[in-house]
C-alpha cells in the first residue's frame, strides 16, 4: 500500500510503510492512503501510528526534589571550592607578579645609581688626569706698604728677647735676619692643590701674605755702599708662586684647571655629590696653617694654607626619591598586570 503525507501544502509520496517510518512525523501530520476518504491526522490513525512509532512512548516519573536539591548542593559546593582554589591561585600569582615587578624595579634603580657613581668618578678623574695630585693658581698685581722692621722685645733674666708672637709670625730662624717687611694689601696669588688621600680628597688653598727682605737695598761691602741686587717685590711673589705651582716636585702642576679645583665641592651627579667630611687623620673637615713660606737667601714670602677634606657621598634625598618612584612604578605595573589577568580569566570563564 502507498502512503502520502502533507508537509505544509506539499504532498509527499507515494511512500511505503518503511519509508514512512523514516520520515519526521508528528501527531498532527496529515496522512492519506487508500480507503481513507480525506486527509487524517496521524493521531487519529492509532494502528498506523503504532506501526510507525512502535507503540506509545513511555516517560519516566519526575526526579524527586530531595535528589535534585542534594545534587545542586554538591554542584554548588564543587563550584565554591573551585572558586576558592582559583582565588588562592590568583592571589599567589598576584603576589608573585607584583613581587617580580618590584624586584626588577629595585634592580633597575640600583643599576642607575651604580652607573651614576661611575659618572661622578669620571668627573673627578677628569680633574686629576691620571695623577694623584694636581694644582694651579692665579697671580694678581701686588700692592702694599714696605716698612722697616722693629720688634717688640721683653726682658727675661736681664736679657732682651723677642716676643713669641714675633717668633711665630716670621720663624725663629728668620727673625734676626729681617731688614724690611712688605705688608700686602691687595693682589698676590692664590694656589689650589687637590690630593687624593685615603678614601677622599684634600684641597689646599695657599693665599699670599706678607714678605720680608733679609738684605737692604744697599749693603756695605769692603767699606763701600753697594746695591744688593735683591729681587723686586713682584719678582719675590712670582718666585713663591712658581714654587707652589710649576716647580712642585710631584709634577702636580697643570695649567688652566684652577676653576675646576676651586669648584671641586660643586661637582655632583643625580645621586652623588662632593661632601666636606671629617678627615680621619686630622680629626676635622677644615684646618689651616699660618705663616708657611717660601724662604730664599735674600727674602721670604709667607702664605696661609687652608685645608678641606672631601669625599664622594650619596645624595640620600635624591636616592630615596628614586627608590620611592621606581617602587611605585613597579607596583603600578605589577598591579596592572594582575588586573588584566583577572579580567581575562573572568571573560574566559563567562563564555565557556
Secondary structure, 3 states (H helix, E strand, C coil): CCEEEEECCEEEEEECHHHHHCCCCCCCCEEEECCCCCCEEHHHCHHHHHHHHCCCCCCCCCCCHHHHHHHHHHHHHHHHHHHHHHHHHHHHHHHHHHHHHHHHHHHHHHHHHHHHHHHHHHHHHHHHCCCCEEEEEEEEEEEEEEEECCCCEEEECCEEEECHHHHHHHCHHHHCCCCEEEEEEEEEEEEEEEEEECCEEEEEEEEEEEEEECCCCEEEECCEEEECCCCCHHHHHHHHHHHHCCCCCCCCECCCCHHHHHCHHHCECCCEEEEECCCCCCCCCEEEEEEEEEECCCEEEEEEEEEEEEEEEECHHHHHHHHHHHHHHHHHHHHHHHHHHHHHHHHHHHHC
